[in-house]
Amino acid sequence: MTVSIAVAGKGGSGKTSLVSLIIRYLEKNGDGPVLAVDADPNSNLGESLGLEVGETVGSIIAAFNEEKINIPLGMTKETYLEYQLNRALVESRGLDLMTMGRGEGPECYCYPNLMLRRFIDSLAGNYAYLVMDNEAGMEHLSRRTTQGIDELLIVSNHSVKGVRTVVRIEELVAQLKLRVKRISVIVNLAPPELDPLVREELSRLKIEPRAVIPLDSKLARYDLEMRPLPELPDSSAAVAEVNDLMAGLLS
């Protein structure tokens, strides 16, 4: 059975870096291949993973809406769209990536999004792990593009605003009636000691972080040099903390 992990948080919380380190852990310690889904419109997970992204789901669906009258003879529109969606899948050893991108054009996306849900659900069955990088609004989770989420990690940076965003995302999960087995809060990009104002806000909102990921100069250097984050060494402080986090979540 596929273990599904979704990561959400406001912009600037470092969630894409966190997703990359989660994938690093799964590649080294997991028991099967990983499907990564970049569901943030500001798509940069591919760069963090060292994978080159060509087409996105958004561009493919937009093209389908424009060209559906040209579906080849003898091919149903379902088969044709599924074939086209396969072009958005970037494959590598032990890790495949699908980038959602932005929707384009004014056409109705109801049917293509239905097919997208089915496509990702059918894909996920081929992987031991599904890891999804989401925007704060969790658009693709709200469209129920997966059967359910085992672990939802809500990420805050080291700020009062970031901590308050955690609560808003939790409220959104409840409003959308998303099927989530467990929610964990992560404080990311943290100094050695949390600022008293951040601690006070966490306490006021009754939030107990599952992990506090430190600011890491090695990670910052890799990011600056555009080096794949899964290649970070074990000596990285952020890697060590994420490894502990994942070992606990999957135990």
VOGU-3710 file (C-alpha; in Angstrom, 3 decimals, decimal comma):
1> mtvsiavagk> 0,000/0,000/0,000  1,259/3,476/-0,894  2,196/5,756/1,998  1,096/9,294/1,108  2,794/12,341/2,587  1,665/15,908/1,856  3,551/19,050/2,844  1,836/22,452/3,014  2,776/25,894/4,264  2,978/29,564/3,361
11> ggsgktslvs> 5,497/30,819/0,847  8,957/31,216/2,316  8,559/28,423/4,855  11,113/26,229/3,087  8,658/23,436/2,419  10,154/22,504/-0,960  13,542/22,001/0,690  11,816/19,923/3,365  10,097/17,817/0,692  13,470/17,249/-0,972
21> liirylekng> 14,981/16,006/2,294  11,982/13,760/2,931  12,542/12,237/-0,499  16,251/11,900/0,293  15,337/9,882/3,380  12,879/7,671/1,514  15,355/6,965/-1,275  17,971/5,860/1,253  15,764/4,161/3,834  12,438/3,358/2,174
31> dgpvlavdad> 11,348/0,053/0,733  10,286/1,120/-2,752  10,095/3,860/-5,379  8,854/7,385/-4,721  6,383/9,471/-6,730  6,906/13,186/-6,068  4,113/15,591/-7,035  4,905/19,291/-7,241  1,458/20,798/-6,664  2,689/24,299/-5,861
41> pnsnlgeslg> 2,048/26,725/-8,762  5,489/28,183/-8,009  7,016/24,951/-9,258  10,633/24,432/-8,241  10,715/20,959/-6,721  12,335/19,589/-9,871  15,258/21,988/-9,472  15,682/21,016/-5,816  15,737/17,347/-6,779  18,057/17,814/-9,736
51> levgetvgsi> 15,402/16,739/-12,261  14,658/18,611/-15,473  10,964/19,342/-15,920  9,575/19,672/-19,428  5,817/19,849/-19,655  3,480/20,329/-16,717  -0,006/18,993/-16,108  -1,386/22,539/-16,403  0,020/23,047/-19,880  -1,108/19,596/-21,033
61> iaafneekin> -4,678/20,111/-19,817  -4,800/23,551/-21,452  -3,629/22,027/-24,740  -6,177/19,215/-24,389  -8,994/21,727/-23,994  -7,847/23,490/-27,151  -7,188/20,384/-29,246  -9,699/17,800/-28,055  -11,523/17,954/-31,371  -8,358/16,510/-32,926
71> iplgmtkety> -8,301/13,290/-30,896  -6,868/10,554/-33,155  -9,360/8,184/-34,744  -9,945/4,997/-32,778  -8,809/6,570/-29,482  -11,217/7,616/-26,723  -10,736/11,008/-25,123  -9,968/9,237/-21,813  -7,159/7,231/-23,392  -5,858/10,257/-25,267
81> leyqlnralv> -5,723/12,478/-22,166  -4,074/9,762/-20,071  -1,467/9,327/-22,800  -0,837/13,067/-22,809  -0,570/13,240/-19,005  2,185/10,637/-19,103  4,335/13,260/-20,818  4,407/15,274/-17,578  6,039/12,401/-15,684  9,801/12,794/-15,264
91> esrgldlmtm> 11,333/9,400/-14,542  14,573/8,600/-12,751  15,923/5,675/-10,805  13,752/5,124/-7,728  12,087/8,535/-8,079  9,567/9,960/-10,533  8,246/13,523/-10,544  5,000/15,041/-11,773  4,753/18,832/-11,879  1,264/20,297/-11,822
101> grgegpecyc> 2,128/23,833/-12,957  -0,470/26,526/-13,500  -3,760/26,109/-15,329  -3,974/28,108/-18,505  -6,903/29,361/-20,556  -10,591/30,006/-19,831  -11,910/26,564/-20,741  -13,718/24,312/-18,273  -11,331/21,988/-16,440  -13,956/19,773/-14,806
111> ypnlmlrrfi> -13,440/16,752/-17,045  -9,630/16,992/-17,264  -9,389/17,368/-13,475  -11,521/14,248/-13,037  -9,106/12,402/-15,313  -6,171/13,883/-13,408  -7,494/12,517/-10,122  -7,876/9,083/-11,661  -4,459/9,285/-13,295  -2,588/10,156/-10,091
121> dslagnyayl> -4,517/7,544/-8,121  -3,615/4,894/-10,690  0,013/6,038/-10,718  0,336/6,039/-6,942  -0,343/2,310/-6,785  2,981/1,712/-8,509  4,964/3,440/-5,772  5,737/2,760/-2,136  5,532/6,481/-1,344  3,680/9,503/-2,699
131> vmdneagmeh> 5,124/12,841/-1,566  3,222/16,015/-2,511  4,486/19,595/-2,227  1,402/21,858/-1,870  0,687/25,544/-1,705  -0,914/26,937/1,459  -4,355/26,802/-0,177  -3,859/23,107/-0,943  -5,725/23,425/-4,228  -4,925/19,938/-5,443
141> lsrrttqgid> -5,718/18,323/-2,099  -9,042/20,179/-2,114  -9,767/18,661/-5,521  -9,099/15,282/-3,937  -6,390/14,320/-6,394  -5,408/11,471/-4,095  -7,378/8,821/-2,201  -6,328/10,271/1,138  -3,271/11,467/3,012  -1,483/9,438/5,654
151> ellivsnhsv> 0,772/12,251/6,873  0,089/15,960/6,414  3,054/18,087/7,465  2,178/21,760/7,930  5,306/23,888/7,798  5,909/27,219/9,488  9,033/29,291/9,206  10,476/30,950/12,309  7,850/33,696/12,516  4,596/34,528/14,248
161> kgvrtvvrie> 2,866/34,872/10,857  4,067/31,442/9,866  2,701/29,899/13,059  -0,685/31,560/12,487  -0,756/30,178/8,945  -0,548/26,687/10,441  -3,897/27,235/12,165  -5,503/28,543/8,979  -4,370/25,468/7,064  -5,698/23,191/9,811
171> elvaqlklrv> -9,043/25,002/9,585  -9,030/24,579/5,800  -8,446/20,846/6,166  -11,493/20,628/8,424  -13,658/22,799/6,134  -12,788/20,722/3,077  -13,340/17,486/5,019  -10,050/16,150/3,699  -9,205/12,599/4,623  -6,004/12,977/6,624
181> krisvivnla> -4,871/10,329/9,084  -2,408/12,499/10,981  -1,314/16,151/10,996  2,109/17,212/12,231  3,456/20,749/12,568  7,039/21,490/11,557  8,941/24,669/12,404  11,518/25,162/9,673  14,522/27,441/9,153  14,864/27,827/12,915
191> ppeldplvre> 17,786/29,318/14,868  19,362/27,308/17,734  16,802/28,804/20,130  13,269/29,750/19,111  12,484/33,411/19,653  10,291/33,979/22,740  7,594/35,569/20,551  7,421/32,434/18,395  7,331/30,210/21,472  4,566/32,367/22,953
201> elsrlkiepr> 2,482/32,098/19,766  2,953/28,331/19,612  1,830/28,074/23,220  -1,139/30,413/22,720  -2,360/28,355/19,783  -1,633/25,080/21,597  0,722/23,914/18,841  3,379/21,369/19,714  5,819/21,057/16,807  6,666/17,531/15,778
211> avipldskla> 10,097/18,724/14,646  12,159/21,895/14,519  14,392/21,959/11,444  17,424/24,227/11,906  18,826/26,797/9,542  21,554/24,880/7,756  24,502/26,545/6,019  25,188/23,397/3,981  21,629/23,359/2,644  21,793/27,087/1,883
221> rydlemrplp> 25,037/26,582/-0,060  23,598/23,677/-2,078  20,527/25,779/-2,856  22,653/28,739/-3,930  24,795/26,545/-6,197  21,683/24,802/-7,621  22,938/21,421/-6,440  20,354/18,658/-5,823  19,386/18,674/-2,151  19,166/14,851/-1,935
231> elpdssaava> 22,958/14,887/-2,412  23,448/16,692/0,910  25,766/14,765/3,256  24,646/13,097/6,457  26,568/15,793/8,360  23,929/18,361/7,364  22,002/19,501/10,441  18,755/19,731/8,477  19,254/16,237/7,042  19,785/14,795/10,527
241> evndlmagll> 16,597/16,408/11,868  14,489/15,312/8,886  15,883/11,781/9,186  14,748/11,675/12,828  11,352/13,096/11,861  10,776/10,507/9,141  12,001/7,592/11,226  9,430/8,547/13,850  6,576/9,071/11,386  7,130/5,765/9,606
251> s> 7,877/3,620/12,649
//
